[in-house]
Every structure is written in C-alpha cells, then in structure tokens.
Amino acid sequence: MAELLTSQDKRTKYCGEFTSADVGQKVCVMGWVQRQRDLGTLIFIDLRDRTGIVQLAFDREANSEEVFSRAFSLRSESVLCAHGTVRARGEGAVNKNIPTGEVEIFVEELKVLSLAQTPPFEIVENSQVRPELRLKHRYLDLRRPDLQRNIIARSKIAKIARDFYAENGFIEIETPNLINPTPEGARDYIVPSRVHPGSFYALPQSPQLYKQLLMLSGFDRYMQLARCFRDEDLRADRQPEFTQIDLEMSFVTADDVMELNERFIKRVFKDFLDMDIALPITRMPYAEAMNRYGSDKPDTRFGFELTDLTETVRSCGFKVFADAVAGGGSVRGINVKGGAAFSRKEIDALIEVAKQYRAKGVAWLKKGAEVSSSYAKFLTEEENAAIAEVMGVEEGDLILIVADKNKVVFDSLGALRIAAAKKLGLIRPGDFKILWVTEFPLLEYDEEEGRFCAMHHPFTSPMDEDLPYMESDPGRVRAKAYDLVINGTEVGGGSIRIHLPDVQAKMFDAIGFTPEEAQAKFGFLLEAFKYGTPPHGGLAFGFDRLVTLLLGLEDIRDVIAFPKVQNASELMTGAPTPADPKALKELCIEVAEEAKE
C-alpha cells in the first residue's frame, strides 16, 4: 500500500548529486526505481531522478524485516522516499560509469509513495522502441535520461536568450494568441467565437503585426519566447505549434539587427557548447546561394557546388539538355569528388532523391578506372570534353546533371549534394558552418494564383535602390531581408519593415490587394502609420530548431515535451477529437457529413 509524505520527509539532494564528500551524512532521497537487484541477503536499488542515479543498499541482517521485504517486492518505476546514511562503496564495487559511483545510501527507512505496473517499454537511454509507442506514453518516454537532458538543455538555452536580450535593452512583452486571421503565408488555425457567432479568431503564425505596433508604441526593443501555430504539412524540423525567439528593434538598419543577433549566436554557442564563433558571420546574397548551392539555406560544410552548363550544352545534340535551355530553363551539375565509388544501385538511389523535387531524371557520369555514363553516348566527343572541362572532371569523380526549369534544377541539385555528402560521410557531428543569406527577392510569382506574393510577408521593406521597379518589374525587387543558416537549416529570419505609408501601399498593390482590401485586412496598421512610425526591423529564431541543432539531433520532436506526429495529431491524448454537439451548437457550427464520415 502506498504511503504519504510527512513533514519529516525533506529531500536532502537530488539522486545524481551525491559524492564521497557526503559519506557519513544522514540523508533523504526520492525518485523512481530504475532496477532492483536481489542478491539473497543483499538488495540493491538504482534510484533515478532527473539528475541521475544513486544506489540504495539493503541488508537482511541490518535492516528491519519490514524495510527489507518492501525493497524485495519493488518493481521498476515505483516511486520511493528513502532515509539512510551515505557510505563509501566496498572495494571493487565502485561504478566509474556514473557520477555517484563511489557511494551508496544504506537505507534505514523506506516509504513506497506509488507502486508501478510493468511499463510498456523499458525506461533507458537511446530507446529503440518504435516512436509511436513512445509518443503514446510520452509521460514515460520523458523519464528517459536522454530526453530529460534535452528538455533541461532547452530551458538553459531559453535562459541564455532571455539574459542576453535583457542585457541589451529588450523588454519581454506577451502578445495575443487569439488574433485576426491573416491572408498571407501558411494556413491559419481557426478558433470560433461563442460570443460573436459566425466570427473566428486565428492562432498567430507569428506576432508580426503586434511587434510592429509595439515599435509604434515606443517600446523600442521587444522580445518574446512566442508560441506560434501553422496549419501546414509536417517535416522532421516542423511542428504545427512551435516556439520563436521573437525580436523587434526601432531606429535600426539590417546591419544593426544582424550584428546584435550574431552576438547572441556567439553567446549561446559559448555558454552552452563552450565553442567560440568567429564574428562577423559570413554574408551571402540569395542569388549567389542559389547559383552555388541550389538552396537559399545552403549547407557549406562541404563542397559539391553547382556548375552552370547552360551555355556549354545550348546547341548540343542531346535533346534533354537542348530542350531545357530552349524552354527557358537551365542545365547545371555537381561534381561529387569520390563519388565514382558509388555503385549503380547507389546512383539510382540519388536519382530518386532528385525525383522527389520534380526532376524527371539525372544525367550522370562517373570516372573510375573506366568511364561510364548515362548521357555521353548522346553527345559528340567535343561536347563531352567541354562538359568535362567545365566540371573539372578527374579520376574518382561522379558528375550529376539536371536539366529543367530553374526551380527544379536548383531544388533537386541542392538535395543531391546533401544526399551525396551524407553518403560519403562528409557531415561530421560538432562541425558548425553559419552564414547569413541576404537580399532575398521581395516577391515571388505564384502560378496557381496568377499573381506575385510576398516571399516573406507583406511588411518587408524593399531595398532602396530597387524601389523604382516596384511597379514596372516587381520580380526584380530585392528585400531588406536576412536569414541565419546553420548547417543547411534556417534557424532565424527577419527583415527591415516598411514604415512609410506610400511604400506599404505599393507593396499591397504589387501582391494584388486593392486599397479596399488592404484597408479591410490591415486598416488598424495603416491607421497607426499616420501617427509617427520609427524605422524598425526584427528577426525570429526558430527556437526548437536552434535547440535541435545545438544538441546535434535529427528530429525536432526530441526537444519538445509533447510533440505532434506527421498528421498533426497527438498520440498520447488523441487530439484532435470530434467536438461535443452541444459545444458546436453554442458556436453555431455544423460539421459537414463528409467530414463526419
């Protein structure tokens, strides 16, 4: 039968904090049974809490029958309160694998606070149990030391962020979670209003408009660890609800924002990893990043940069290459040094990677002891020699070429270079390459909607020298935008905002908003602009992604206490679930029959 704590049961230390300096001390410890070992006249229990394990010792000769029998009957994961004396472990019994391995606690009084049934999986580090089972019982999964370390690390990094920004004059301000739906970006999560039947809130994709309004309000520097929500398809580095380190600053240029946040990155790497980051961080314009790496978030830990073959093959006899150029696309390739060792099966696997990015195929050539190629036979000897010269082909190389529309070429080659680098073992743990990507296009053309859309959001300022092209050539306009990229992952992004009403009007016009539509959606912001708006800009770090990178993990779910799975459901609670009919009636909502089915 479980017992209750009394005022005498005061924990002396956490389990993982005992050392040889505590020998002889009377102590009280509490935690979970990791395992119990019965040696006949002796019983040892490993007691675990968030700090580690300490060994509890029981002796049939020295303990009362009641205490010894309780220890004998305990199962893993039962919760204990133990009073006893710290003593040095006997000769040969020291466990050098744990910090408390030189001592144990001889237990004189034992309380069983909660008996546990046999859990559905063992609570151990680096569990190989399938993720679905662990997420179904996430409260047990979170007892694992590796996950607990991740969550504690997340808390430490959050404190580093709060301390750094407070030291630099930022004020932490909470913004609303029930807001007006936004017309741009990902899909909103919609929340019905009972008080206003037929009307809806949205959960914020970011605090964007509120933090701009805080600049208009004179707070000058704002920060928040903000909860954000996006109803979009999930990937390994995305969740429908996530956390941002959200910032905004007044009277600044892009250089000011980047310089300050470089210092934050330097601080967090030093305080958390004891690693020095050299400043300033490299900056690379968007166009250069795309041309060299096929990505606006390039991984620069290895080479395999893109080579433009468009002019080399423009008039060649290979229809795949020539047609791509004639259709306004391009032909580009990467030289995978050492890739000639790949088998045909491994090359085919790389081709499948490219197809995920809508490439119709990949032309390849590998130069080992012999040369083999999927495309060489379609070209003349001179044409093959020209490609080899431009690509810098040497023995041991694998050439991968994609011919298509530019977006397909960039996306597929950008993915291929990463896949090839992983295959060759070029991505090493603890190796960090950081850069800013700058001068993004302000707008991108959406073929489905037949209009330009804001690449980031409609409040991003165009570069001053590109303002004349807002009406005549909007696709040419660059933004005062910047993303921080670490190892091929965008961990932060921001921009200088539009603060002049006439420029904001041009932006709305460029993305197809009539003055009436702009007023209906953002009238409160346009009204605020009339009363003195400071130049301002900001940035938001994806906090979950940043923590994942700093810990060297692959899955963002490993740094979130209660994450969602691929279909945006939570396996533990079963969310989302159908609403109670009475609640739906109060909200004036009727669920369509096909949705019910």
N, C-alpha and C positions, 0 to 999 in steps of 0.2 A: 504493500500500500504506500502511495506517495505521501511524503511529509511536507510540512510547510516551513518556510524560513522564519526565524525569530530574530529579535533584536541582537542576539549574540552572534548571529551568522553574518559576519562582515568580511568580505573578501580582502585578503591581505595584498595579493598581487595577482596579475594575470598568469596563466599557466606558463607561458613562454618566457617569463621574466626572472625565474629563479636561477641563482648561481651558487657557487661554492661559498660566497660571502654570506649566504643565508643559513648555512649549516648551524644547527642548534636552535633555530628560531621556531617558535610555535606559530603556525600559520593556518589560514582558512582559504581553500581554493574551491572554485566552482567551474563546471564545464560539462562536456559531453564525453561519454565513453567511446574512445576510438577502437580499443580492443581490450580483451581480458585474457590473461594467460594463467592457467591453473597448473601449478607445479606440485600439487599434493598438499604439502604443509605450507607452501608459499603461494600467494596470488599477487600478480602484478596487473595494474590497470593503467593504460595510457589515457590520461585525461586531456581533452583538447578544448581550446577556445580559439578566438581569432588570432592570438599571438603565437600559438604553438602548442607543444605537448609537454606535460610533466608526468613522470611515473609515480604512481601511488603504490605503496607496498603494504601487504597484509601478511601476518604470520599467525598460524593456528595456535602456536604456543603463547604468543604475546597478546594477541587480540582477544576480546570477548567473543563468545560463540555467536552472539547476535551480529556483531560487525563483520566477522569472518564469513558467516553464512550469507549475509547481504552481498558482500563482494563476490562470493561464489556464484550467486544467481543472476548477476547482472548481464544484460545484453548490450551490444553496441548501440550507441546513440541515446542511451538513457542519460538523464541529467542528474548530476551529483553535487552535493556540498560535502566537502571533506575537511575535518580538522585534524591536524597532526603536527609532526616535527620534521623539519628538513634535516636529512642526513646525507653524508657522502656515500656514493655507491661503493660496493665492495670491489676489491681488486679484480680486474678482468671483466667487470660489469659496466664499465664506463661506455657510453654510447657517443662516439665522436660525431655522429651524423646530425645531432640536434643540439641547440644551444644549452639546453638543460641537462645534457647527458652525463654530467658529473655528479648530479644529485638526484635524490628521490624523496618523497614525503611518506614517512611511516604514519599511517592513518590510525587515529585513536577513536574518532567519532565519525560515522558516515550516515548521511541523510540521502535518501533517494527521492529527489524532487519530482521526477517524472520518469515513468517506465516507457520504453520504446518498443514497438513492434519491430520485426525484421524489416529494414528499409528495402525498397525495390532495387537499389543498387548500392554498392559499397562507396562510402564517403572517402575517396582517395584522390590524390593529385593526378592530373592528366588522365582523367577517366576516359576509357574507350567505349563507354556505354553510348548507345545511339542518342543524338541530340534531342530527338522528340521525347524520349523517356525522361531525360534530364530536365527538359523545359516543362514537362507535365508536372514534375515535382521540383520546381525551381527552388523552393524553400530548402529542400535537401541539397540540391546542387550547389546552392550558395554557401553551404557549410564547408565545401571543399577548400583547402588552404590556398590553392592557386587562384580560384575565383575571388576568395576573400581578399587576397593581396591586390587583385585588380581593382576591386571596388574601393579599397583603402587608398590605393595609389590615385584613383580618380579624385578622391576627396583632397588629397595632398596637392594635386595639380590645381584644383579649384581654389585652394587657399593661396597658392603661389600667384594665381591670376588676380584674385581679389587684392592681395597685398600689393602687387606691382602697380595695378591701376589706381589704387587708393593713394599710393606714394606719389603718383604722377598727376594728382589733382582730379581724378574721376569720382563722380558721385553715383552710387548704385541706386537706381530707381526702377521700380517694378512697373511694367506696362500691362494693359488689359489682355486677358485671354479670350474674352468674348468681344469680337470686333465686327466691323462691316466686311462682307465678302469682297475679295479683290478680283479684278478682271484679268490680270496677267499672271504668268507663272504656272506652277503646278495646280492641281485641283485642290480646292479648299475642303476641309471637313466642315460640314454644315450642322448647326445646332438650332433646333426650332425654339421659338419663344412662346411660352404659355400665355404670358401677359399680353403679347401682341400677336394674336392668331394670324397665321399665314405669313409671318415675317420670321427671318432667320438671322442668327449670328453666324460668323465663321470663326474657327480657331486660327490663330495667327501663323502664317508661314514664316514670318519674321516680324519683329517690332518696327519695321522700316518707317512707316509714317509717323508713329508716335515718337521715335527717337529724333526724327527731323523736327517735329513740333517742339520737342524739348530744347532743341537748339534755338528755335524762335522764341522760346520762353526764357532764354538767358542762362541756362544751366551750364553751357559752355563745354563741359566734358561729362558724358554719361557712359555708364557701363552696366551690364546686367548679365547674369547667367540665365539666359532666357529659354523657356520651353517653347518649342516650335512644332508645327504639325503640317504634314504634306500628304495628301492622299495620292500617292504615286506608287508605282511598282517598286518592290524592294530588291536590293542587291546586298552583297556582303558588307558594303560600307554605308548602307542606308537603313533607316527605320522610319515608320510613319510619324513617330514623335521622337524628338531629339533635343539636344541642348546646344545653344550657341553662347560663346563669349561675345557679347554684342556691345559694340562701341560706337560712339559718335563724338565729333570734336568740331568746335567752331573756330573760325578765323585760321584755317589751315589750307595747305596745298597737299597734293598727293604725296610729295616728298616728305612732308611732316608726318602724315599718317603712317607711311611705310617705315620711316626712321624710328618712330616710337615703338611700333609693333615688332620691328627687328630686335629692339632691346628686350621686349617681352620674351621673344623666342630664345634669345641668348640666356635670359634669366631662367626660364623653365628648363632648358637643357642643362644648365649648370646646377641649379638647385635639385633637380630630380635625377639626372643621369651623371652629374659631375663631369659634363662634357663641355668643352669650350667651343663656341660657334664664332667663326671669324665674321666681323662686320666691316663694311656693308655687305649685305646679301646680294648676290648676282641678280641683275635685272635683264629680262629678255622680252623684247616685243612679241606680241601674239603672232605676227606674220612670220617672224624668224622661228618661233617654236613650232609652228605648223610645218614650215618648209624643212626644218632639220629633223624633227621628231614625229611629225604626223599627229601631234596632240597639243592641246592648249594646257596640258598638265604633264609635261614631259618628265620621264624618269631619266636623269642624267648620270646615274651610277655606272653606266656602260655606254658603249658607242652605238654602232649599227645605225648611223644617221641616214636619213633619206637622201637619195641622189635623183635629181630630175633628169629623166631620159627623153623628155618630150621632143626636144629638137633633134636629138640623135636618131630617133625612130620615126620622125614625122612622115617621111616618104618611103619607109621600108616596105618590103613585100609581105610582112606578116599582118594579116587583116585585123587581128585582135588589137595590136598596137596602133596601127594606122587609123582604124575606125574610132578609137577612143580619142585620139588627137583631133580628128576631123569633127567629132561631136562636141568639141569644146572642153573635153576632159584633159587628163594628163597621164603620162606613163612614168612611174617612179619605182625605185627599187632600194633594197638594203643589201649590204654585203655582210653576211654573218661569218665573221672570222672564226675558223674552227668548225663551221657547220658542215663541211664536207664529210665529217664523220657520221652524220645522220644517215640512218637507213631510209629506204624508200617509204617504209611504213611511218617513220617519224616525220618525213617531209609531208606525207599525206595528212598527218595529224595537224601540222602547221597550216596546211591549206584549209582544213576545216575551221580553224580559228578565224582565218580571213573571211570565210563564207558567213560567219556569224555577223560580220559587219557589211553584208550585202555584196561582197566581192564575188564575181562569177567564177573566179579561179585565180590561181597564182602561177605565173611562169617562173621556172626555176632552172638553175644550172649549178652543178657542183663540180669543183675541180680537185680531184684527188690524184691518185696515181693515173687514173683515166678521167676524161671529161664526160659527164652525162648531163643531158638537158631535155627539158620538155619543149623548148622553143627554138633551139639552134638550127634545127633542120629546116625551119621555115624562113630562115634568113640567109643572105649571102655571106661568104667568108669575110668580106669587108664590113658588113653590118655587124656581125658577131664580134669582130675585132674592135669596132668602135664602141660597142657596149662594154666590152671587157676593159678597154682603156678608161672610159668614163667611170666605171665602177671600181677600178683599181684591183682587178681580179688577180689573186695569187693562189698558189697551191694551198689547199686546205680550206678554201672559201666556199660558201654557199650563197648564191645570188637568188633573191626572191623579188619578183617584179609584179606589180599590179597596174592594170590599165583600165581606167573607168572615169566616172565623174570625180572631181577633186575630193569631195567629201568622202566618197567610198575609198578612194586611194589613200587619203590621209588616215581615216579611221582604221582601215584594215592593216596598213603597214605599221601604224602606231601600235596596234595589238600584236602584230607578228614580231616586232623587235623585242617586246617584253616576253612573249612566249619563248622565243629563241634564247634569250638571256637566262631565263629560268632553267631551260633545258641544259644549258652549258654551265650552270652553277655560278653565274656571274653576280647574282644578287645575294650579298652576304649580310647576315644579321649584324646590327650595330653600325652599319655604314649609312650615313645620312647625307643626302645631297639636297640642298634647299635653294630655291630661287623664286624671285618674283616674276610673274608673267604680266606684262603691261600692254597698254594701247590696244585693248580689245576693240573689235567692231562695236559701235554703239547699237546697231540694228542688224537683224538677220531676217532674210526673206523666208516667209512661211508659204510654201507652195500650195498647201491644202487650203489655207485661208485666203491666199492671193494678196497678201499684204506684208509689210515689214512689221516685225515685233521687236520689242526691246530685248537685247541679248541678256541683260541682267535684270533691270527693272526700269520703268519709265521715268525715274527720277535721277538717273545717272547723267552727269554733265558731259556734253561733247567737248573734245579738245578745242581750244580757242581757234586754232588755225583752220579747223575743219567746219566751223560754223557756217561759212558761206555755201557749203554743199548740202545743208540740211534739206533744202527743197529740191535742188537740181540733181543731186546724186547721193541720196541718203545712205546707200550701201558703202560709200567711200568714207563715211564719217567714223572717226575713232573716238573712243570713250576715255574719260579720265578714270579708268578702272584698273584694278590690280588684284591678282590672285597670288596667294602664297602657296607654293607647291613643295611638298616634301616627298621624295622618292616616288614621284609619279602620282601622288594623291593631292588633290586640292584640299588644304586644311583651313584656308581662310580666303575671304574675298570681300572686296569693297570698292568704293568709288568716292570721288568728289560729287556732291549732289548739285542739281540745278537749284539756284536760289533766285533767279531772275524770272519774273512772270512771263516776259516775252519769249525767253528761251524754252520755258516749260510749255508754252502754247505751241511752239514749233515742234517740240517733241511729241505732244499729243497728236498734232496734225500728221506727223510722219508715221505714226502707228495706226492711223485711221480713225482717231477719235474726233467727232465733231465737237465744237465748243459746248454744245448742249450736253453731250455725253460726258465730256470731261467735267463739266460743272456738276452733273448728277452723281458721278463717281467720287470726285475729289474736290468738291466745292469748298469744303472746310479747309483744305490745304491751300487752295488758290486764294481764299479769303485771307488766310493767315499771312500769305506772302505780301499782302498790301501794307502790313504794319511793321516793316523793318526786318529783313531776313539776313542774318550774317552768312557769309560764305562758310560752308560746312561740308564735312565728309566723314566717312567712317569705315568700319570693317566688322566682319563677324567671323570668328573662328568656329569651325565645327568641332565642338568640344569632344564629342565621342570619338571622332576620327583622330583628333590630336592625341588623346589618351591611348587609343589603339596603336598608333604609330610609335609613341614613346615606349610602350611596353613590348613592341616587336610582335604583335599579334596579327592574325589574319582576319578574324571575324569580330565585327563591331559589337556583336551580342555579348562577347566575353567581358565587356567593360560596362554593361548596362544591367542593373539588378533584375529587372523584369522585362525582357525584350519581347518583341513580336516575331513571328516566323514569316515565311515568304509570302503567305496570303494575307498578311496584316492581322492575323488572329493571335490571341494569347492562349497557349495550350493549357496553362495552369488554371485559369478562371473560366476558360471557354469563351471569352469575349471575342467578337461581338455576338450578342444573342438577340432573338426577337424581343421587341418591347411589349410590355403589358398592354392589352387592348384598351384598358381604362386610361392609361397614360397617353396613348395615341389619340384617344377621343378628346382628352383635355387639350391636346396640342393641335387639334383639327387636322390630323394626318390620317390618311387611309393608305394602306400598303397595297400595291397592285397585285393581282392574282399571280402573275408570272413570278414576282418576287417571292411570294409565299411558297410557291412550288419549288 
